[in-house]
Amino acid sequence: MDNIIKNRIKEIMTEANSGKVNEDNKHTKGWSMLGIIDQIEKEFSSVDKDMVKDFIIKDICGLDKVK
Protein backbone atom coordinates (compact mmCIF):
# COMPACT_ATOMS: atom_id res chain seq x y z
CA MET A 1 0.00 0.00 0.00
CA ASP A 2 1.22 3.47 -0.89
CA ASN A 3 2.77 5.63 1.85
CA ILE A 4 0.36 8.45 0.98
CA ILE A 5 -2.55 6.20 1.96
CA LYS A 6 -0.80 4.97 5.11
CA ASN A 7 -0.10 8.54 6.17
CA ARG A 8 -3.70 9.55 5.49
CA ILE A 9 -4.95 6.67 7.67
CA LYS A 10 -2.72 7.85 10.51
CA GLU A 11 -3.90 11.43 9.99
CA ILE A 12 -7.58 10.39 10.20
CA MET A 13 -6.86 8.48 13.42
CA THR A 14 -5.05 11.44 14.96
CA GLU A 15 -7.86 13.82 14.04
CA ALA A 16 -10.47 11.47 15.52
CA ASN A 17 -8.52 11.00 18.74
CA SER A 18 -7.99 14.72 19.24
CA GLY A 19 -11.67 15.63 18.93
CA LYS A 20 -13.85 16.78 21.79
CA VAL A 21 -16.08 14.50 23.84
CA ASN A 22 -19.72 14.98 22.88
CA GLU A 23 -21.29 16.56 25.98
CA ASP A 24 -24.84 15.58 24.97
CA ASN A 25 -24.33 11.83 24.84
CA LYS A 26 -20.93 11.52 26.59
CA HIS A 27 -19.52 9.47 23.71
CA THR A 28 -15.77 9.57 23.81
CA LYS A 29 -13.58 10.69 21.00
CA GLY A 30 -11.95 8.08 18.84
CA TRP A 31 -12.04 6.31 15.50
CA SER A 32 -13.69 3.26 13.99
CA MET A 33 -12.08 0.99 11.45
CA LEU A 34 -15.19 1.05 9.27
CA GLY A 35 -15.20 4.86 9.30
CA ILE A 36 -11.55 4.99 8.28
CA ILE A 37 -12.02 2.40 5.53
CA ASP A 38 -15.02 4.33 4.17
CA GLN A 39 -13.11 7.62 4.22
CA ILE A 40 -10.05 6.13 2.53
CA GLU A 41 -12.25 4.50 -0.10
CA LYS A 42 -13.85 7.89 -0.85
CA GLU A 43 -10.48 9.61 -1.15
CA PHE A 44 -8.63 6.81 -2.98
CA SER A 45 -11.22 4.95 -5.05
CA SER A 46 -8.85 2.20 -6.20
CA VAL A 47 -7.71 1.21 -2.69
CA ASP A 48 -7.99 -2.40 -1.51
CA LYS A 49 -10.17 -2.30 1.61
CA ASP A 50 -8.64 -5.51 2.97
CA MET A 51 -5.17 -3.95 2.76
CA VAL A 52 -6.40 -0.91 4.72
CA LYS A 53 -7.92 -3.20 7.35
CA ASP A 54 -4.74 -5.29 7.59
CA PHE A 55 -2.61 -2.15 7.93
CA ILE A 56 -4.75 -0.87 10.80
CA ILE A 57 -4.84 -4.22 12.59
CA LYS A 58 -1.23 -5.29 12.10
CA ASP A 59 0.81 -2.11 11.76
CA ILE A 60 -1.17 0.38 13.84
CA CYS A 61 -2.67 -1.87 16.51
CA GLY A 62 0.11 -4.51 16.46
CA LEU A 63 -2.33 -7.42 16.29
CA ASP A 64 -2.63 -10.43 14.02
CA LYS A 65 -5.67 -10.47 11.76
CA VAL A 66 -8.49 -12.51 13.25
CA LYS A 67 -10.28 -14.67 10.70
LINKAMO-V223137 format. One record per pair of residues at least 24 apart in sequence whose ideal C-beta (glycine too) atoms are under 6 Angstrom apart, sorted by the first residue. I is the first residue (numbers start at 1). J is the second residue. If there is no record, write none. Layout:
BEGIN
i:I j:J
i:I j:J
END
This chain:
BEGIN
i:1 j:51
i:5 j:44
i:12 j:36
i:12 j:39
END
